[in-house]
Amino acid sequence: MKLLRYGPIGSERPGILDRSGTIRDLSGHIAAINSDTLAPENLRRLAAINPETLPAVPADTRIGAPVPRPVNFVCIGLNYVDHAAETNLPIPKEPIIFLKAGSAYSGPNDDVIIPRGSASTDWEVELAIVIGSPASYVSDSAALDYVAGYCVVNDISERDYQMNRGGTWDKGKGCPSFGPIGPYLVTQDDVPDPQNLELWCDVDDVRMQSGNTRTMIFGVSALVSYVSHFIRLLPGDIIATGTPPGVGLGKKPSPIYLRPGQIMRAGIQCLGEQRQGIIAA
């Protein structure tokens, strides 16, 4: 099942994607897609609805992030073996956790804004886990019971701010528009194996990133369990699970970064694709 939110920023309505790729209006069944919607029993109720019986939504309607802004927007750093290699950094012994600012959260096709003075804005396509039930100190074996589904996230990063401006990574991760999510929340029943999904990111139709979630250092279950030992995860929270190789920082012979006027696409097998225009602040 593919759930989504559509409409103007701040006024998004609930929707579901049918088998033909048409967005259908869910507002006759639920008022909104929110933390209550993500409870297992409520997802089962929505899955029983035949989308073809619902009103169609115009194809040119804006798609928003599939869940409202989360309480916790958690990100994992250096979680792909091949990405760690391209950055010449050691493989972490435990997951690296950082938090992305809530104001970075944006829709999958909204513009990405290069901050004032930035020359090092980079892309990072990632598999995002969407939490469905409150999770605290959960075991690895039970972790997927707390997951509502998955979506695409692009962990946009300003590398100079991240690495050279002192303090933590957060300065380079939380700028406005640096967290596009979606287009869809895809429930677990439509993702046969989250550890075998192709990921990609293109800039101006040039393939920059290509990878597979099987090269994750820490898998989905391990991450949900691990993060829940430090942060009480709530329904609607996001865990961005790290990026495969091909980021601009790692390009040889010299880094390549985003510029105003470019078009970026990021997608994951089974989960859909984002498309953003790049603009200056």
PADOFI-123289 format. One record per residue: residue in one letter; x, y, z negated of N, C-alpha, C in turn. Coordinates in steps of 0.02 Angstrom, whole numbers, padded with zeros to 5 digits, always signed. Last residue first. Layout:
% residues N
aXYZXYZXYZ
...
***
This chain:
% residues 281
a+00957+01527+00119+00920+01561+00066+00914+01635+00079
a+00934+01454+00281+00975+01490+00233+00931+01523+00180
i+00876+01288+00324+00873+01361+00327+00918+01391+00273
i+00840+01147+00416+00889+01176+00369+00888+01252+00378
g+00695+01044+00418+00735+01096+00448+00781+01125+00395
q+00676+00868+00392+00681+00937+00365+00719+00982+00412
r+00588+00723+00374+00617+00768+00424+00617+00839+00396
q+00588+00550+00319+00581+00622+00306+00610+00660+00366
e+00505+00395+00342+00559+00441+00359+00540+00512+00342
g+00469+00232+00264+00456+00291+00304+00516+00336+00311
l+00488+00111+00201+00468+00168+00160+00455+00232+00200
c+00538+00006+00279+00475-00004+00243+00447+00059+00210
q+00699+00077+00275+00657+00022+00299+00598+00011+00252
i+00710+00250+00257+00724+00184+00229+00675+00135+00257
g+00783+00407+00312+00732+00355+00308+00757+00291+00277
a+00798+00573+00363+00821+00522+00317+00766+00470+00309
r+00854+00704+00466+00806+00650+00456+00837+00598+00410
m+00872+00877+00496+00896+00817+00461+00838+00767+00455
i+00925+01003+00603+00869+00959+00584+00898+00896+00553
q+00994+01171+00585+00997+01100+00599+00933+01064+00578
g+00981+01300+00541+00960+01285+00609+00962+01211+00627
p+01123+01311+00435+01056+01334+00454+01042+01319+00527
r+01214+01158+00408+01213+01228+00429+01141+01249+00445
l+01302+01037+00305+01242+01063+00338+01248+01138+00353
y+01470+00978+00341+01416+00999+00298+01358+01029+00338
i+01604+00866+00340+01554+00899+00382+01495+00916+00337
p+01782+00853+00301+01710+00850+00284+01667+00888+00335
s+01897+00780+00419+01879+00832+00372+01804+00829+00359
p+01917+00675+00507+01974+00695+00465+01958+00750+00415
k+01795+00598+00402+01865+00605+00421+01870+00632+00492
k+01676+00624+00271+01692+00620+00342+01767+00634+00354
g+01632+00636+00140+01678+00581+00156+01699+00577+00229
l+01543+00741+00136+01605+00746+00098+01657+00695+00120
g+01431+00690+00203+01474+00739+00236+01542+00745+00203
v+01414+00511+00185+01400+00579+00165+01450+00627+00197
g+01438+00379+00214+01421+00422+00270+01405+00493+00250
p+01371+00243+00111+01424+00284+00141+01397+00328+00197
p+01221+00265+00006+01270+00226+00043+01322+00272+00075
t+01182+00328-00160+01183+00335-00087+01234+00290-00054
g+01064+00307-00297+01130+00314-00267+01127+00309-00191
t+00930+00300-00339+00976+00244-00355+01045+00249-00324
a+00828+00398-00435+00862+00395-00370+00924+00352-00379
i+00687+00373-00520+00758+00356-00525+00785+00351-00454
i+00555+00471-00582+00593+00450-00524+00663+00429-00546
d+00394+00456-00663+00466+00473-00663+00500+00440-00604
g+00269+00403-00662+00283+00457-00615+00355+00479-00615
p+00268+00363-00833+00237+00354-00768+00246+00415-00723
l+00433+00382-00906+00361+00392-00907+00332+00380-00837
l+00567+00324-01007+00539+00335-00940+00463+00336-00943
r+00671+00386-01118+00605+00354-01117+00573+00373-01050
i+00841+00353-01095+00786+00400-01081+00721+00361-01083
f+00922+00246-01131+00944+00314-01146+00889+00366-01140
h+00865+00131-01091+00900+00130-01156+00925+00199-01177
s+00820+00153-00965+00770+00152-01019+00801+00148-01088
v+00934+00135-00887+00911+00203-00900+00862+00205-00958
y+00936-00009-00889+00991+00031-00917+00967+00102-00934
s+00815-00048-00825+00831-00069-00892+00883-00023-00925
v+00832+00014-00700+00774+00030-00742+00788+00012-00814
l+00954-00050-00659+00950+00022-00671+00891+00042-00714
a+00922-00185-00647+00974-00165-00694+00969-00091-00710
s+00826-00179-00544+00807-00203-00611+00857-00180-00663
v+00906-00126-00436+00847-00092-00461+00830-00114-00532
g+01086-00149-00467+01023-00155-00432+00965-00122-00467
f+01241-00078-00452+01189-00094-00501+01122-00093-00465
i+01299-00067-00325+01337-00095-00381+01289-00119-00435
m+01226-00103-00167+01223-00069-00232+01267-00105-00283
t+01220-00170-00050+01287-00152-00073+01285-00109-00136
r+01088-00186-00019+01122-00245-00047+01193-00228-00071
t+01038-00074+00042+01036-00076-00032+01070-00137-00061
n+01142-00018+00172+01092-00065+00149+01096-00070+00074
g+01170+00115+00292+01189+00069+00239+01132+00023+00223
s+01226+00261+00363+01195+00197+00378+01218+00147+00325
q+01232+00432+00405+01234+00379+00354+01199+00317+00380
m+01230+00495+00532+01282+00511+00482+01289+00456+00430
r+01189+00499+00696+01186+00456+00637+01245+00470+00591
v+01119+00642+00762+01182+00605+00756+01179+00565+00691
d+01008+00725+00765+01005+00661+00802+01072+00624+00804
d+01040+00823+00670+01036+00839+00741+01043+00777+00785
v+01084+00695+00567+01084+00768+00572+01089+00786+00646
d+01013+00555+00483+01036+00586+00545+01035+00662+00537
c+01028+00415+00381+01019+00488+00382+01051+00515+00445
w+00960+00262+00315+00996+00301+00365+00982+00375+00355
l+00952+00093+00254+00946+00165+00243+00984+00202+00297
e+00872-00065+00238+00916-00021+00276+00900+00052+00260
l+00864-00169+00097+00831-00118+00137+00883-00076+00174
n+00871-00268-00010+00890-00281+00059+00851-00234+00105
q+00821-00249-00135+00894-00255-00129+00915-00277-00059
p+00685-00255-00131+00716-00188-00134+00792-00190-00128
d+00593-00355-00038+00656-00359-00074+00689-00291-00075
p+00460-00319+00005+00477-00388-00014+00541-00395-00055
v+00354-00207-00023+00427-00205-00020+00453-00273-00042
d+00221-00214-00050+00240-00200+00019+00316-00192+00028
d+00211-00231-00185+00188-00286-00143+00205-00276-00070
q+00252-00109-00241+00298-00165-00240+00277-00221-00193
t+00200+00032-00138+00195-00012-00196+00237-00076-00185
v+00270+00179-00090+00255+00112-00065+00256+00064-00124
l+00232+00340-00072+00247+00292-00125+00223+00224-00100
y+00299+00428+00071+00249+00386+00038+00277+00355-00025
p+00402+00506+00127+00333+00530+00129+00283+00491+00086
g+00478+00562-00030+00424+00535+00012+00448+00519+00082
i+00557+00713-00079+00533+00646-00097+00479+00625-00048
p+00697+00821-00092+00639+00800-00053+00622+00727-00066
g+00782+00907-00182+00755+00841-00199+00694+00822-00159
f+00822+01037-00159+00874+00985-00157+00848+00916-00177
s+00739+01147-00169+00731+01104-00110+00780+01047-00108
p+00849+01241-00273+00782+01233-00243+00785+01194-00178
c+00980+01139-00348+00956+01200-00314+00887+01188-00284
g+01041+01034-00419+00975+01057-00438+00949+01118-00404
k+01171+00996-00392+01118+00949-00377+01048+00978-00385
g+01276+01071-00436+01272+01058-00365+01214+01015-00344
k+01257+01074-00572+01257+01137-00536+01250+01126-00461
d+01273+00940-00618+01206+00969-00610+01204+01033-00569
w+01393+00882-00647+01372+00883-00577+01310+00925-00565
t+01461+00993-00778+01435+00930-00750+01416+00938-00676
g+01601+01107-00783+01544+01072-00813+01525+01009-00776
g+01653+01196-00634+01655+01182-00706+01593+01145-00730
r+01651+01204-00499+01624+01261-00535+01620+01249-00611
n+01686+01096-00420+01736+01147-00433+01713+01205-00475
m+01584+01003-00397+01651+00980-00417+01698+01034-00441
q+01461+01064-00366+01463+01002-00404+01531+00988-00435
y+01492+01173-00287+01461+01185-00352+01467+01123-00397
d+01543+01100-00179+01586+01147-00215+01558+01161-00284
r+01432+01023-00138+01491+00991-00164+01538+01038-00202
e+01269+01015-00166+01317+01067-00147+01384+01046-00180
s+01158+00892-00105+01211+00909-00152+01255+00965-00125
i+01006+00800-00102+01047+00854-00073+01096+00879-00126
d+00955+00658-00100+00988+00693-00156+01036+00745-00127
n+00809+00615-00040+00872+00641-00014+00902+00684-00070
v+00713+00467-00055+00734+00531-00083+00799+00551-00049
v+00574+00363-00022+00636+00393+00002+00650+00456-00038
c+00509+00248-00146+00503+00299-00094+00572+00322-00074
y+00412+00120-00231+00475+00149-00207+00460+00203-00155
g+00322+00075-00381+00340+00067-00311+00404+00106-00296
a+00305+00058-00517+00246+00065-00475+00262+00054-00402
v+00382-00041-00638+00392-00004-00576+00326-00002-00537
y+00381-00124-00743+00371-00054-00758+00376-00010-00696
d+00417-00248-00701+00348-00240-00725+00331-00167-00738
l+00551-00242-00678+00507-00229-00621+00434-00223-00642
a+00607-00280-00805+00609-00210-00781+00560-00196-00725
a+00624-00401-00864+00556-00374-00864+00551-00306-00829
s+00760-00426-00854+00713-00475-00825+00642-00449-00821
d+00817-00320-00923+00828-00326-00851+00775-00371-00820
s+00704-00250-01045+00754-00297-01023+00761-00297-00947
v+00686-00082-01108+00660-00141-01074+00717-00186-01051
y+00690+00038-01185+00727-00022-01205+00699-00086-01173
s+00542+00093-01118+00595+00109-01166+00625+00044-01191
a+00424+00157-01012+00478+00107-01018+00531+00132-01066
p+00257+00169-00958+00309+00193-01003+00361+00138-01017
s+00238+00126-00783+00218+00117-00853+00274+00143-00899
g+00294+00160-00661+00221+00155-00666+00195+00149-00737
i+00420+00252-00576+00399+00217-00636+00323+00218-00642
v+00494+00229-00425+00442+00267-00458+00416+00225-00516
i+00655+00240-00358+00609+00199-00397+00558+00245-00430
a+00722+00278-00201+00697+00303-00265+00648+00253-00295
l+00865+00263-00106+00805+00228-00128+00785+00256-00195
e+00932+00405-00018+00932+00358-00074+00864+00325-00082
v+01046+00506+00071+00984+00468+00073+00987+00415+00018
e+01118+00648+00053+01126+00583+00020+01058+00548+00021
w+01212+00789+00119+01154+00745+00119+01169+00681+00081
d+01272+00953+00067+01281+00885+00092+01216+00846+00085
t+01348+01109+00079+01286+01074+00064+01284+01008+00103
s+01456+01201+00077+01469+01130+00065+01405+01092+00047
a+01447+01334+00070+01477+01309+00132+01484+01233+00129
s+01343+01457-00004+01362+01387+00003+01393+01373+00070
g+01292+01584-00018+01364+01575-00027+01387+01503-00017
r+01136+01529-00070+01176+01587-00052+01250+01573-00067
p+01096+01359-00019+01101+01414-00068+01145+01471-00042
i+00988+01306+00106+01059+01311+00087+01067+01370+00040
i+00843+01216+00090+00870+01284+00086+00944+01282+00064
v+00743+01121+00192+00798+01118+00144+00834+01185+00147
d+00565+01126+00215+00632+01149+00232+00681+01136+00174
d+00472+00973+00198+00482+01043+00183+00554+01062+00200
n+00449+00840+00210+00462+00877+00272+00468+00952+00261
p+00428+00791+00081+00476+00757+00126+00493+00795+00189
g+00427+00922-00046+00396+00874-00001+00446+00847+00049
s+00533+00929-00195+00498+00957-00138+00468+00902-00095
y+00627+00980-00336+00577+00933-00309+00539+00965-00252
a+00701+01071-00402+00729+01045-00339+00678+01002-00301
s+00641+01095-00521+00628+01144-00468+00660+01124-00402
g+00693+00996-00603+00624+00989-00578+00609+01036-00521
a+00861+00947-00570+00813+00997-00594+00744+00985-00563
k+00915+00783-00610+00905+00834-00558+00852+00882-00583
l+01036+00710-00715+00967+00731-00704+00965+00787-00652
f+01140+00563-00705+01131+00635-00712+01058+00651-00695
i+01239+00422-00743+01172+00453-00745+01179+00529-00746
i+01321+00285-00683+01330+00357-00696+01261+00390-00690
p+01323+00121-00751+01292+00171-00708+01307+00242-00732
e+01490+00061-00788+01420+00069-00806+01389+00121-00760
k+01603+00061-00712+01591+00003-00755+01519+00003-00781
p+01613+00117-00542+01595+00128-00613+01584+00062-00650
i+01755+00104-00442+01688+00078-00453+01670+00086-00526
p+01848+00258-00416+01841+00189-00440+01768+00169-00448
l+01852+00348-00259+01838+00346-00331+01830+00274-00354
n+01855+00384-00125+01917+00367-00160+01910+00369-00236
t+01742+00395-00052+01759+00453-00093+01823+00442-00134
e+01731+00272+00006+01742+00329+00050+01760+00392+00011
a+01710+00188-00107+01772+00182-00068+01785+00244-00026
a+01582+00225-00146+01638+00238-00192+01704+00235-00155
h+01515+00175-00034+01517+00247-00045+01573+00265-00093
d+01531+00037-00049+01561+00069+00009+01562+00145+00004
v+01460+00014-00168+01531-00003-00164+01564+00035-00107
y+01355+00133-00239+01366+00089-00182+01441+00076-00176
n+01342+00227-00338+01313+00161-00350+01316+00115-00289
l+01376+00364-00377+01425+00314-00356+01401+00242-00366
g+01245+00404-00493+01301+00422-00452+01345+00362-00435
i+01073+00419-00502+01129+00375-00516+01185+00393-00467
c+00952+00527-00580+00992+00506-00523+01052+00464-00546
v+00786+00565-00628+00851+00535-00646+00887+00514-00583
f+00682+00665-00681+00706+00653-00613+00779+00631-00622
n+00550+00662-00789+00620+00643-00784+00637+00626-00711
v+00424+00710-00756+00456+00734-00817+00531+00721-00813
p+00401+00751-00580+00409+00706-00637+00436+00741-00699
r+00275+00825-00485+00342+00835-00514+00350+00794-00577
p+00166+00695-00419+00181+00762-00444+00252+00765-00473
v+00209+00591-00278+00187+00597-00348+00203+00668-00370
p+00247+00615-00147+00193+00568-00160+00169+00566-00232
a+00260+00783-00088+00291+00728-00125+00236+00681-00148
g+00148+00810+00053+00187+00830-00005+00224+00772-00034
i+00124+00845+00221+00130+00792+00172+00173+00817+00114
r+00013+00946+00316+00074+00940+00276+00069+00881+00228
t-00067+00882+00462-00073+00905+00393-00006+00896+00356
d-00079+00835+00589-00030+00888+00579-00032+00916+00507
a-00181+00742+00591-00112+00717+00596-00061+00771+00580
p-00316+00756+00474-00282+00778+00535-00207+00762+00534
v-00375+00607+00400-00346+00673+00389-00310+00694+00453
a-00528+00514+00394-00461+00526+00421-00440+00598+00408
p-00618+00443+00258-00612+00496+00308-00539+00504+00330
l-00618+00261+00246-00610+00327+00217-00602+00380+00272
t-00615+00135+00296-00681+00160+00278-00679+00232+00253
e-00483+00100+00310-00519+00119+00371-00590+00145+00357
p-00441+00057+00184-00427+00126+00204-00467+00148+00265
n-00532-00028+00070-00515-00033+00141-00503+00038+00167
i-00471-00058-00093-00509-00014-00047-00485-00025+00025
a-00385-00128-00171-00446-00164-00149-00488-00122-00100
a-00290-00040-00212-00271-00088-00160-00331-00126-00133
l-00353+00024-00318-00345+00060-00255-00328+00012-00198
r-00342-00078-00414-00408-00054-00394-00404-00017-00327
r-00204-00088-00430-00242-00146-00404-00311-00124-00379
l-00178+00037-00486-00152+00021-00420-00188-00039-00389
n-00241+00016-00608-00269+00066-00562-00241+00057-00492
e-00161-00080-00668-00231-00095-00656-00263-00046-00607
p-00034-00013-00677-00044-00072-00635-00117-00087-00619
a-00035+00165-00658-00043+00107-00701-00060+00046-00660
l-00040+00272-00573+00015+00225-00564+00012+00165-00611
t-00141+00359-00610-00149+00320-00548-00099+00262-00545
d-00086+00426-00718-00137+00376-00730-00146+00330-00669
s+00002+00516-00655+00029+00462-00696-00022+00408-00710
n-00080+00538-00494-00044+00562-00553-00020+00503-00594
i-00169+00592-00365-00119+00541-00380-00076+00569-00436
a-00340+00638-00403-00270+00654-00388-00228+00591-00397
a-00466+00587-00410-00459+00659-00404-00388+00679-00383
i-00520+00446-00314-00480+00475-00369-00472+00549-00357
h-00620+00428-00217-00608+00376-00267-00567+00400-00327
g-00624+00532-00131-00688+00504-00151-00681+00451-00205
s-00492+00556-00100-00522+00597-00153-00592+00575-00171
l-00418+00497-00003-00436+00455-00060-00476+00493-00113
d-00413+00503+00170-00427+00541+00110-00452+00496+00054
r-00280+00435+00266-00350+00433+00245-00358+00467+00178
i-00173+00447+00403-00185+00465+00333-00260+00466+00320
t-00128+00313+00510-00171+00370+00498-00179+00383+00423
g-00061+00197+00538-00021+00256+00523-00062+00319+00513
s-00136+00086+00549-00119+00119+00612-00075+00180+00601
r-00164+00049+00420-00118+00008+00458-00097+00039+00523
d-00166+00205+00324-00195+00142+00348-00145+00107+00393
l-00113+00281+00175-00097+00270+00245-00129+00204+00267
i-00203+00393+00072-00176+00326+00082-00164+00317+00156
g-00204+00533-00043-00215+00499+00020-00185+00430+00020
p-00258+00675-00139-00234+00606-00135-00251+00574-00068
r-00195+00842-00104-00249+00795-00116-00223+00724-00109
e-00111+00988-00164-00110+00924-00129-00168+00880-00151
s-00082+01119-00197-00152+01099-00189-00158+01032-00153
g+00053+01142-00200+00014+01158-00260-00059+01139-00256
i+00061+01167-00029+00100+01161-00091+00057+01185-00150
p-00078+01093+00061-00033+01148+00045+00003+01136-00022
g-00077+00913+00099-00107+00979+00092-00057+01031+00071
y-00065+00753+00015-00063+00796+00075-00097+00862+00060
r+00018+00615-00048-00018+00676-00065-00010+00723-00006
l+00001+00434-00040+00033+00498-00026-00010+00555-00050
l+00036+00258-00033+00000+00315-00061+00038+00379-00047
k+00027+00110+00042+00065+00172+00047+00020+00230+00024
m+00042-00059+00000+00000+00000+00000+00044+00062+00000
***
